[in-house]
Structures are given as structure tokens and as C-alpha cells.
């Protein structure tokens, strides 16, 4: 399902800006820092950018855990992120396989689930959740 929303779009932040924001986050007590992109998933270009950002944040020796949240990803892309210093990958299933087509038509629940398996295969820690209250049944919640 796609909606037209009046949301400002912007380009990726510079690596320097990301490191600066990670430094501020750590100074304010953060123990983790999330590298997030919009869209259905990683492209090779986005993967390389996130990897470079992760390397730069790790090189700053801030002691932050790095979490990437970039959508659908292949094992190879995820291994590249892990090699660059990403610790966790956040990828939510959102809801059950049966209810998923009600909330999303751009990709399938199975694609999301496969990414979760890819995260584990790549050696990253998986952060995964869902959303309740979208009209799903109790059975949908359990089967998620």
C-alpha cells in the first residue's frame, strides 16, 4: 500500500555529519547508534555508504554498538556491513504472513522473513519486532 504523504525528502547525510552525531549521542549517554536509510531495501550503493559510515564511526573509538536499519538485504550485503563494524541489524516482520498484504503491497512478508534469516547467516545480531493494532487478529499476533 502506498500513500502520498507530505514528507520532506533529503539526501543521505555526509560521513562527517554521521560521525559528529554519533559523538554527540555518545556524549549524551547513548550506547548504540543506528544507521538508517529509507526504501524497501539495500542497494549496492547504499551498502557501500553504510559500510563507510560504520567504519568511520568505529574509527572514532566511541564505544558505540552500531545498528543498521536498511530494509531487505542479501547475505552478501549484510556480511559487508558486519565486516565494516555493524553489530546489529534491525528488520521488523511487522505482522503475520497472512495479514501482511493488508499493510504492504510493495514487497512480501516472505522477503522480510528471508532478510531476518540472512541477518543470522551473516553473523549479525537480529533486532526484530512488529506492530499491533492495525486490525490484525489475535491469531495473527501469535503467528508473527
C-alpha positions as CSV (number, residue, x, y, z in Angstrom):
1,X,0.0,0.0,0.0
2,X,1.4,3.4,-0.9
3,X,0.3,6.7,0.3
4,X,1.1,10.2,-0.8
5,X,2.4,11.9,2.3
6,X,3.7,15.5,2.6
7,X,7.1,14.4,3.9
8,X,10.3,16.2,3.1
9,X,12.9,14.1,1.4
10,X,16.5,14.6,1.9
11,X,19.8,13.1,0.7
12,X,22.0,10.9,2.8
13,X,24.0,12.8,5.5
14,X,27.7,13.1,5.0
15,X,30.0,10.6,6.7
16,X,31.4,13.5,8.7
17,X,27.9,14.6,9.9
18,X,27.1,11.0,10.9
19,X,30.3,10.7,13.0
20,X,29.6,14.1,14.6
21,X,26.1,13.0,15.5
22,X,27.4,9.7,16.9
23,X,29.9,11.6,19.0
24,X,27.1,13.8,20.4
25,X,24.9,10.7,21.0
26,X,27.7,9.0,23.0
27,X,28.4,12.2,25.0
28,X,24.7,12.2,26.0
29,X,24.9,8.6,27.2
30,X,23.9,6.5,24.2
31,X,25.4,3.0,24.0
32,X,24.1,2.3,20.5
33,X,23.8,4.3,17.2
34,X,21.5,3.4,14.4
35,X,22.4,3.9,10.7
36,X,19.0,4.1,8.9
37,X,18.0,4.5,5.3
38,X,14.6,4.8,3.7
39,X,13.3,2.5,1.0
40,X,12.4,-1.2,0.6
41,X,16.0,-2.4,1.0
42,X,19.7,-2.1,0.4
43,X,21.2,-1.4,-2.9
44,X,24.9,-2.0,-3.5
45,X,25.4,1.8,-3.4
46,X,23.6,2.1,-0.1
47,X,25.5,-0.9,1.3
48,X,28.9,0.7,0.5
49,X,27.7,4.0,2.0
50,X,26.5,2.4,5.3
51,X,29.7,0.4,5.5
52,X,31.8,3.5,5.1
53,X,29.8,5.3,7.7
54,X,30.1,2.3,10.1
55,X,33.9,2.2,9.6
56,X,34.1,6.0,10.3
57,X,32.1,5.7,13.5
58,X,34.1,2.7,14.7
59,X,37.3,4.6,13.9
60,X,36.2,7.4,16.2
61,X,36.5,4.9,19.1
62,X,33.3,6.0,20.7
63,X,32.4,2.5,22.1
64,X,29.0,2.6,20.4
65,X,27.2,-0.5,19.2
66,X,26.2,0.0,15.6
67,X,22.8,-0.9,14.4
68,X,21.8,-0.8,10.8
69,X,18.2,-0.5,9.7
70,X,18.0,-0.5,5.9
71,X,15.3,-2.9,4.8
72,X,15.6,-6.1,2.7
73,X,19.2,-7.3,2.3
74,X,21.1,-10.1,0.9
75,X,23.6,-12.2,2.9
76,X,26.5,-10.6,0.9
77,X,25.3,-7.1,1.7
78,X,24.9,-8.0,5.4
79,X,28.4,-9.6,5.6
80,X,29.8,-6.4,4.1
81,X,28.1,-4.4,6.9
82,X,29.4,-6.8,9.6
83,X,32.9,-6.5,8.2
84,X,32.6,-2.7,8.5
85,X,31.7,-2.9,12.1
86,X,27.9,-3.1,12.2
87,X,26.8,-5.2,15.3
88,X,23.1,-5.5,14.9
89,X,20.5,-5.3,12.0
90,X,17.0,-4.1,12.8
91,X,14.4,-5.6,10.5
92,X,10.8,-5.9,11.7
93,X,8.3,-8.5,10.4
94,X,5.5,-6.0,11.2
95,X,2.7,-8.6,11.4
96,X,1.8,-12.2,10.3
97,X,2.3,-13.6,6.9
98,X,-1.5,-13.7,6.3
99,X,-2.2,-10.1,7.4
100,X,0.9,-8.6,5.8
101,X,-0.7,-8.0,2.3
102,X,-3.2,-5.7,4.1
103,X,-0.5,-3.3,5.2
104,X,2.1,-3.6,2.4
105,X,1.9,-4.3,-1.3
106,X,5.5,-3.3,-2.4
107,X,7.1,-6.5,-1.1
108,X,6.2,-9.7,0.7
109,X,6.3,-11.0,4.3
110,X,8.5,-13.8,3.0
111,X,11.1,-11.3,1.7
112,X,11.2,-9.7,5.1
113,X,11.5,-13.1,6.8
114,X,14.3,-14.1,4.5
115,X,16.2,-11.0,5.4
116,X,15.9,-12.0,9.1
117,X,17.4,-15.4,8.2
118,X,20.1,-13.6,6.1
119,X,21.0,-11.4,9.1
120,X,21.6,-14.5,11.3
121,X,23.6,-16.2,8.5
122,X,25.8,-13.2,8.1
123,X,26.7,-13.3,11.8
124,X,24.9,-10.2,12.9
125,X,22.6,-9.9,15.8
126,X,18.9,-9.5,14.8
127,X,16.6,-6.9,16.2
128,X,13.1,-7.7,15.1
129,X,9.6,-6.7,16.1
130,X,6.1,-6.0,14.9
131,X,3.2,-3.6,15.1
132,X,0.0,-4.3,17.0
133,X,-3.3,-2.5,16.5
134,X,-3.6,-2.5,12.7
135,X,-6.7,-4.7,12.5
136,X,-4.9,-8.0,12.9
137,X,-6.4,-10.9,14.8
138,X,-5.1,-12.5,17.9
139,X,-4.0,-15.4,15.7
140,X,-2.0,-13.0,13.5
141,X,-0.2,-11.8,16.6
142,X,0.7,-15.3,17.7
143,X,1.7,-16.4,14.2
144,X,4.0,-13.4,13.7
